Amino acid sequence: MTSTSYPPVSIPSPQLSVGDSVSLAAVQASHKISESLEKTDHPVALDRFLGEAFVDRYASWHCVWQIKPRGLKFFHLVLLAHVVHMEAPTYTPLKDNCYWYITTIFDAIVAEFGVDPPTTPEDTRRESRYLFDPDKPGRWRGLKITTSNPNEISTIVSKYKDAHTLQISRV
């Protein structure tokens, strides 16, 4: 499959506090060191969507991000999840992990599809069920361990578009 050149998507670089910048830099440096020293295989990434039944378990963490993407179909979500998984089919403790996986999917959805604001009473009720603090995702035990990389999101969106074109051509 040949790759088509798409214009890069534009997502803002996250604004981080000094403490978050320091913890991210430490995690990234530790990841590079561990990758150079580690000779064992990483576990296969068990990326999956667990659904609303598991949301209540994490509601108190204030990290349940609810979005209303424009035109996103289930097919698109599954294909995008597959593309992101193929970027990191094995987990590493400090970089490619479940925090990275879901952050990358959400940011790619926002970049590719855009998000509509809540407009209906149902949207308001749904969003009021779970409080969301945008500073909470990407943290492990309070330390910021992952954040979006705009270049990486742009690459993933391009790969998603290639995969989408290929799948549609097979229909």
Backbone as CSV, one residue per row, in Angstrom:
resi,resn,N_x,N_y,N_z,CA_x,CA_y,CA_z,C_x,C_y,C_z
1,MET,0.848,-1.171,0.000,0.000,0.000,0.000,0.894,1.234,0.000
2,THR,0.617,2.161,-0.889,1.381,3.407,-0.920,0.686,4.425,-0.050
3,SER,1.472,5.253,0.544,0.923,6.255,1.441,0.623,7.535,0.668
4,THR,-0.570,8.054,0.882,-0.965,9.314,0.295,-0.504,10.429,1.216
5,SER,-0.105,11.537,0.663,0.326,12.664,1.485,-0.878,13.541,1.794
6,TYR,-1.187,13.662,3.066,-2.293,14.503,3.519,-1.719,15.718,4.225
7,PRO,-2.439,16.823,4.190,-1.952,17.973,4.954,-1.971,17.624,6.438
8,PRO,-1.012,18.118,7.188,-0.978,17.776,8.614,-2.202,18.338,9.330
9,VAL,-2.683,17.589,10.313,-3.776,18.102,11.129,-3.178,19.060,12.135
10,SER,-3.996,19.929,12.610,-3.502,20.917,13.547,-4.179,20.720,14.890
11,ILE,-3.401,20.317,15.869,-3.903,20.285,17.238,-2.933,21.111,18.067
12,PRO,-3.473,21.801,19.052,-2.576,22.628,19.864,-1.701,21.765,20.755
13,SER,-0.489,22.226,20.978,0.364,21.563,21.960,-0.225,21.837,23.330
14,PRO,-0.303,20.806,24.163,-0.906,21.012,25.486,-0.096,21.995,26.325
15,GLN,-0.804,22.823,27.060,-0.162,23.748,27.989,0.085,22.988,29.281
16,LEU,1.326,22.901,29.712,1.674,22.117,30.885,2.281,22.990,31.963
17,SER,2.005,22.612,33.195,2.650,23.296,34.313,4.124,22.889,34.345
18,VAL,4.902,23.592,35.127,6.315,23.253,35.262,6.451,21.844,35.830
19,GLY,5.634,21.507,36.827,5.692,20.172,37.428,5.364,19.081,36.426
20,ASP,4.328,19.310,35.592,3.968,18.322,34.573,5.059,18.206,33.519
21,SER,5.652,19.318,33.146,6.750,19.287,32.172,7.930,18.482,32.710
22,VAL,8.231,18.671,33.977,9.340,17.938,34.593,9.016,16.451,34.660
23,SER,7.783,16.087,35.089,7.458,14.661,35.198,7.435,14.004,33.824
24,LEU,6.929,14.705,32.805,6.943,14.148,31.446,8.370,13.958,30.941
25,ALA,9.218,14.931,31.174,10.615,14.814,30.743,11.302,13.648,31.445
26,ALA,11.029,13.475,32.726,11.628,12.358,33.470,11.129,11.021,32.937
27,VAL,9.834,10.928,32.649,9.272,9.685,32.111,9.869,9.396,30.738
28,GLN,9.958,10.405,29.882,10.502,10.203,28.537,11.973,9.795,28.590
29,ALA,12.754,10.423,29.462,14.157,10.061,29.595,14.293,8.651,30.161
30,SER,13.472,8.329,31.145,13.501,6.981,31.726,13.121,5.938,30.695
31,HIS,12.164,6.271,29.837,11.751,5.342,28.774,12.922,5.058,27.829
32,LYS,13.609,6.105,27.429,14.754,5.925,26.518,15.842,5.071,27.160
33,ILE,16.112,5.311,28.432,17.121,4.518,29.132,16.675,3.070,29.243
34,SER,15.421,2.856,29.638,14.946,1.475,29.803,14.909,0.735,28.479
35,GLU,14.586,1.434,27.396,14.576,0.800,26.078,15.982,0.376,25.667
36,SER,16.970,1.172,26.028,18.334,0.817,25.636,18.890,-0.326,26.483
37,LEU,18.390,-0.472,27.707,18.898,-1.515,28.596,18.071,-2.793,28.562
38,GLU,16.803,-2.663,28.287,15.893,-3.798,28.374,16.033,-4.710,27.165
39,LYS,16.216,-5.965,27.429,16.382,-6.934,26.347,15.207,-7.916,26.278
40,THR,14.225,-7.753,27.144,13.075,-8.661,27.147,11.981,-8.114,26.261
41,ASP,11.070,-8.983,25.885,9.929,-8.561,25.075,8.941,-7.778,25.935
42,HIS,8.290,-6.826,25.318,7.240,-6.086,26.000,5.946,-6.863,25.868
43,PRO,5.046,-6.706,26.820,3.773,-7.420,26.709,2.968,-6.900,25.515
44,VAL,2.224,-7.800,24.920,1.344,-7.412,23.819,0.288,-6.471,24.376
45,ALA,0.042,-5.398,23.675,-0.942,-4.415,24.121,-2.342,-5.022,24.047
46,LEU,-3.054,-4.967,25.140,-4.419,-5.472,25.188,-5.355,-4.264,25.119
47,ASP,-5.367,-3.620,23.962,-6.170,-2.420,23.764,-7.608,-2.834,23.511
48,ARG,-8.522,-2.215,24.248,-9.936,-2.564,24.088,-10.807,-1.456,24.666
49,PHE,-12.032,-1.450,24.227,-13.039,-0.545,24.755,-13.927,-1.372,25.672
50,LEU,-14.093,-0.941,26.900,-14.839,-1.740,27.856,-16.288,-1.289,28.007
51,GLY,-16.626,-0.109,27.580,-18.012,0.333,27.603,-18.442,0.983,28.898
52,GLU,-19.698,1.396,28.886,-20.240,2.183,29.987,-20.260,1.433,31.313
53,ALA,-20.330,0.109,31.282,-20.362,-0.661,32.522,-19.121,-0.402,33.377
54,PHE,-18.022,-0.004,32.754,-16.789,0.231,33.490,-16.572,1.700,33.840
55,VAL,-17.414,2.570,33.315,-17.224,4.006,33.528,-17.347,4.371,35.001
56,ASP,-18.326,3.793,35.702,-18.522,4.153,37.108,-17.289,3.874,37.954
57,ARG,-16.504,2.883,37.564,-15.288,2.548,38.298,-14.317,3.731,38.303
58,TYR,-14.327,4.536,37.240,-13.359,5.621,37.099,-13.962,7.015,37.258
59,ALA,-15.258,7.082,37.541,-15.930,8.379,37.609,-15.310,9.300,38.650
60,SER,-14.918,8.754,39.781,-14.357,9.603,40.840,-12.990,10.166,40.471
61,TRP,-12.369,9.618,39.447,-11.071,10.121,39.003,-11.218,11.395,38.166
62,HIS,-12.433,11.715,37.764,-12.715,12.884,36.922,-11.953,12.831,35.601
63,CYS,-11.840,11.621,35.038,-11.103,11.469,33.791,-11.973,10.875,32.684
64,VAL,-13.282,10.871,32.870,-14.183,10.342,31.854,-14.512,11.478,30.891
65,TRP,-13.818,11.482,29.757,-13.968,12.536,28.761,-15.063,12.112,27.792
66,GLN,-16.109,12.898,27.711,-17.218,12.609,26.817,-17.200,13.620,25.683
67,ILE,-17.162,13.116,24.464,-17.153,14.003,23.310,-18.252,13.576,22.349
68,LYS,-18.623,14.483,21.489,-19.658,14.239,20.485,-19.030,14.536,19.113
69,PRO,-18.281,13.550,18.563,-17.586,13.778,17.293,-18.555,13.962,16.130
70,ARG,-18.180,14.805,15.205,-18.994,15.039,14.004,-18.794,13.904,13.009
71,GLY,-19.848,13.164,12.724,-19.816,12.169,11.660,-19.027,10.901,11.960
72,LEU,-18.597,10.711,13.190,-17.848,9.498,13.536,-18.815,8.319,13.588
73,LYS,-18.537,7.303,12.805,-19.314,6.065,12.807,-18.502,4.997,13.534
74,PHE,-19.186,3.935,13.927,-18.515,2.854,14.629,-17.353,2.303,13.794
75,PHE,-17.556,2.175,12.501,-16.500,1.711,11.597,-15.256,2.589,11.717
76,HIS,-15.455,3.913,11.734,-14.331,4.845,11.853,-13.586,4.634,13.171
77,LEU,-14.350,4.485,14.254,-13.735,4.304,15.567,-12.908,3.024,15.611
78,VAL,-13.466,1.932,15.104,-12.747,0.653,15.110,-11.485,0.751,14.253
79,LEU,-11.600,1.353,13.084,-10.445,1.480,12.200,-9.368,2.366,12.832
80,LEU,-9.771,3.466,13.418,-8.808,4.354,14.078,-8.140,3.637,15.255
81,ALA,-8.914,2.914,16.042,-8.339,2.159,17.166,-7.320,1.144,16.665
82,HIS,-7.620,0.514,15.531,-6.682,-0.446,14.945,-5.384,0.250,14.499
83,VAL,-5.521,1.384,13.844,-4.346,2.128,13.382,-3.475,2.537,14.576
84,VAL,-4.104,3.032,15.636,-3.339,3.439,16.821,-2.669,2.215,17.446
85,HIS,-3.390,1.114,17.527,-2.805,-0.110,18.086,-1.591,-0.552,17.273
86,MET,-1.684,-0.449,15.952,-0.566,-0.873,15.103,0.658,0.029,15.267
87,GLU,0.457,1.242,15.737,1.591,2.129,16.028,2.390,1.607,17.215
88,ALA,1.716,0.950,18.140,2.386,0.427,19.340,1.697,-0.874,19.757
89,PRO,1.957,-1.962,19.017,1.279,-3.222,19.332,1.766,-3.888,20.617
90,THR,2.835,-3.378,21.181,3.284,-3.862,22.485,3.386,-2.667,23.421
91,TYR,3.117,-2.932,24.674,3.197,-1.872,25.677,4.618,-1.719,26.185
92,THR,4.960,-0.486,26.477,6.171,-0.210,27.226,5.715,0.524,28.484
93,PRO,6.387,0.334,29.576,5.904,0.914,30.825,5.797,2.441,30.819
94,LEU,6.680,3.099,30.095,6.758,4.547,30.232,6.339,5.350,29.007
95,LYS,5.975,4.701,27.906,5.549,5.485,26.751,4.281,4.917,26.124
96,ASP,4.421,3.840,25.409,3.268,3.273,24.702,2.501,2.369,25.654
97,ASN,1.496,2.934,26.295,0.714,2.191,27.276,-0.749,2.597,27.153
98,CYS,-1.574,2.132,28.045,-3.011,2.409,27.931,-3.319,3.894,28.006
99,TYR,-2.541,4.659,28.765,-2.754,6.109,28.849,-2.480,6.756,27.486
100,TRP,-1.394,6.354,26.859,-1.041,6.864,25.534,-2.108,6.465,24.516
101,TYR,-2.535,5.212,24.580,-3.491,4.674,23.607,-4.786,5.503,23.583
102,ILE,-5.394,5.696,24.724,-6.682,6.391,24.732,-6.514,7.879,24.465
103,THR,-5.448,8.476,24.964,-5.195,9.895,24.679,-5.018,10.100,23.180
104,THR,-4.282,9.197,22.549,-4.034,9.294,21.108,-5.331,9.127,20.318
105,ILE,-6.163,8.180,20.702,-7.436,7.981,19.999,-8.313,9.215,20.121
106,PHE,-8.473,9.719,21.327,-9.324,10.897,21.513,-8.796,12.086,20.719
107,ASP,-7.500,12.329,20.783,-6.939,13.477,20.074,-7.028,13.314,18.558
108,ALA,-6.872,12.089,18.073,-7.029,11.846,16.637,-8.477,12.050,16.202
109,ILE,-9.429,11.641,17.031,-10.854,11.869,16.718,-11.130,13.364,16.637
110,VAL,-10.667,14.096,17.624,-10.895,15.547,17.637,-10.246,16.197,16.415
111,ALA,-9.023,15.763,16.077,-8.310,16.342,14.940,-8.991,16.014,13.615
112,GLU,-9.446,14.781,13.448,-10.004,14.351,12.164,-11.483,14.695,11.998
113,PHE,-12.271,14.539,13.043,-13.716,14.699,12.917,-14.243,15.998,13.508
114,GLY,-13.538,16.548,14.449,-14.053,17.714,15.154,-15.090,17.265,16.184
115,VAL,-15.454,18.163,17.054,-16.371,17.837,18.139,-17.444,18.909,18.219
116,ASP,-18.684,18.457,18.336,-19.795,19.379,18.527,-20.006,19.612,20.016
117,PRO,-20.366,20.833,20.383,-20.659,21.086,21.800,-21.983,20.423,22.174
118,PRO,-22.180,20.146,23.457,-23.471,19.584,23.871,-24.574,20.599,23.603
119,THR,-25.635,20.147,22.959,-26.705,21.082,22.600,-28.081,20.632,23.055
120,THR,-28.238,19.372,23.355,-29.561,18.866,23.733,-29.628,18.638,25.230
121,PRO,-30.831,18.583,25.785,-30.949,18.249,27.216,-30.327,16.889,27.541
122,GLU,-30.413,15.936,26.608,-29.798,14.626,26.821,-28.274,14.759,26.941
123,ASP,-27.673,15.601,26.089,-26.222,15.840,26.170,-25.849,16.393,27.544
124,THR,-26.618,17.348,28.005,-26.339,17.980,29.291,-26.454,16.968,30.426
125,ARG,-27.503,16.136,30.409,-27.665,15.100,31.440,-26.505,14.107,31.397
126,ARG,-26.139,13.697,30.198,-25.054,12.733,30.044,-23.752,13.313,30.585
127,GLU,-23.444,14.536,30.223,-22.191,15.145,30.669,-22.177,15.443,32.160
128,SER,-23.349,15.701,32.740,-23.379,16.010,34.174,-23.220,14.754,35.035
129,ARG,-23.359,13.576,34.445,-23.181,12.328,35.210,-21.743,12.155,35.676
130,TYR,-20.790,12.619,34.877,-19.386,12.427,35.198,-18.653,13.752,35.038
131,LEU,-18.059,14.205,36.106,-17.277,15.433,36.030,-15.970,15.115,35.327
132,PHE,-15.516,16.051,34.517,-14.267,15.859,33.780,-13.311,16.991,34.086
133,ASP,-12.135,16.638,34.523,-11.064,17.604,34.752,-10.030,17.359,33.656
134,PRO,-9.875,18.286,32.690,-8.959,18.047,31.569,-7.508,17.853,31.997
135,ASP,-7.196,18.151,33.239,-5.837,17.954,33.724,-5.593,16.516,34.211
136,LYS,-6.646,15.719,34.377,-6.509,14.374,34.961,-6.014,13.300,33.990
137,PRO,-6.501,13.236,32.754,-6.030,12.148,31.876,-4.524,12.207,31.644
138,GLY,-3.938,11.021,31.453,-2.504,10.934,31.208,-1.678,10.906,32.473
139,ARG,-2.338,10.668,33.596,-1.625,10.635,34.873,-1.663,9.228,35.462
140,TRP,-0.568,8.889,36.104,-0.484,7.651,36.865,-0.036,8.028,38.261
141,ARG,-0.908,7.760,39.232,-0.640,8.103,40.630,-0.243,9.568,40.791
142,GLY,-0.910,10.424,40.028,-0.692,11.859,40.125,0.372,12.431,39.219
143,LEU,1.273,11.592,38.704,2.335,12.087,37.830,1.866,12.098,36.382
144,LYS,2.135,13.154,35.685,1.818,13.242,34.267,2.797,12.345,33.518
145,ILE,2.264,11.308,32.844,3.148,10.379,32.150,2.955,10.397,30.640
146,THR,1.881,10.997,30.170,1.697,11.076,28.723,0.896,12.315,28.365
147,THR,1.186,12.817,27.206,0.427,13.925,26.639,0.541,13.796,25.130
148,SER,-0.307,14.511,24.438,-0.317,14.396,22.981,0.874,15.076,22.337
149,ASN,1.333,14.434,21.284,2.370,15.000,20.451,1.695,15.343,19.126
150,PRO,1.562,16.626,18.800,0.856,17.002,17.571,1.401,16.322,16.310
151,ASN,2.718,16.139,16.223,3.287,15.463,15.046,2.852,14.005,14.984
152,GLU,2.829,13.347,16.121,2.402,11.950,16.176,0.922,11.821,15.806
153,ILE,0.103,12.727,16.306,-1.336,12.692,15.984,-1.520,12.906,14.483
154,SER,-0.789,13.831,13.901,-0.882,14.091,12.468,-0.506,12.846,11.663
155,THR,0.554,12.158,12.074,0.970,10.930,11.399,-0.106,9.858,11.510
156,ILE,-0.661,9.711,12.690,-1.699,8.690,12.894,-2.938,9.012,12.077
157,VAL,-3.336,10.262,12.021,-4.501,10.631,11.208,-4.225,10.334,9.738
158,SER,-3.026,10.605,9.256,-2.677,10.269,7.862,-2.754,8.764,7.626
159,LYS,-2.240,7.988,8.566,-2.310,6.528,8.430,-3.764,6.044,8.494
160,TYR,-4.565,6.681,9.324,-5.988,6.347,9.388,-6.648,6.623,8.032
161,LYS,-6.354,7.759,7.440,-6.948,8.096,6.142,-6.541,7.083,5.077
162,ASP,-5.288,6.661,5.091,-4.832,5.626,4.152,-5.591,4.325,4.372
163,ALA,-5.707,3.922,5.629,-6.418,2.675,5.951,-7.890,2.779,5.574
164,HIS,-8.489,3.937,5.797,-9.894,4.144,5.447,-10.089,4.034,3.937
165,THR,-9.222,4.697,3.186,-9.302,4.633,1.716,-9.178,3.194,1.243
166,LEU,-8.244,2.456,1.814,-8.058,1.060,1.432,-9.302,0.224,1.734
167,GLN,-9.850,0.387,2.917,-11.034,-0.405,3.292,-12.242,-0.059,2.429
168,ILE,-12.431,1.209,2.124,-13.556,1.627,1.289,-13.375,1.097,-0.139
169,SER,-12.134,1.030,-0.613,-11.891,0.523,-1.976,-12.215,-0.967,-2.093
170,ARG,-12.245,-1.655,-0.982,-12.542,-3.095,-0.995,-14.033,-3.394,-0.995
171,VAL,-14.833,-2.381,-0.777,-16.292,-2.596,-0.705,-16.889,-2.621,-2.097
